[in-house]
Amino acid sequence: MARKTNDEDEDLDERLAEAQAQIESLQATAADAEARAATAREELTAAQEARSSLEAALAEAAAGREAVAGELSQVRSQVEEVRSQLAQAAVKYREARLAAAPEVPQDLVPAAESLAEIDEKFEVAQRIAGQLRERMQEERQAARVPVGAPARRGQDVSALSASEKIKVGLRELSERG
């Protein structure tokens, strides 16, 4: 029996050594798991902070987008108002240019939104009006009677008798015919 106890003791020692090795292995595994868990907690905390930062940035961006949308709407309305004022100014400018040059027909200068376009059309209209004026002057000059002796008048018949007046009339008639 003494041998059994020795064998049993050795067997127990081996088992105890194996158990001790398993405990050390489990302790190392547990320490490793605790270290990984601590790392995972740190990463989780960092991820949560990043998420919070991103959510705050997203909320800020959304608020900024709404502000930009409001400003954009305001700018659009201002642009429309300026366009309207520009159109009114163009109409008044056209009218002023036409009033300053009454020889230019209004039909030759169409309404436009651009002052440069109005100026361009006005210059074309002035050229056309100038050409027409020159033609009309040429026609007037061609139809003009030269200065000189007045046209011949007939003989003064007021002092003549009736029979003499008839004779003068017949003579003039025969000369014409």
Secondary structure, DSSP 8 states (H G I E B T S, - for coil): -HHHHHHHHHHHHHHHHHHHHHHHHHHHHHHHHHHHHHHHHHHHHHHHHHHHHHHHHHHHHHHHHHHHHHHHHHHHHHHHHHHHHHHHHHHHHHHHHHHH-TTS-GGGS---S-HHHHHHHHHHHHHHHHHHHHHHHHHHHHH---SSS--------TTS-HHHHHHHHHHHHHHH-
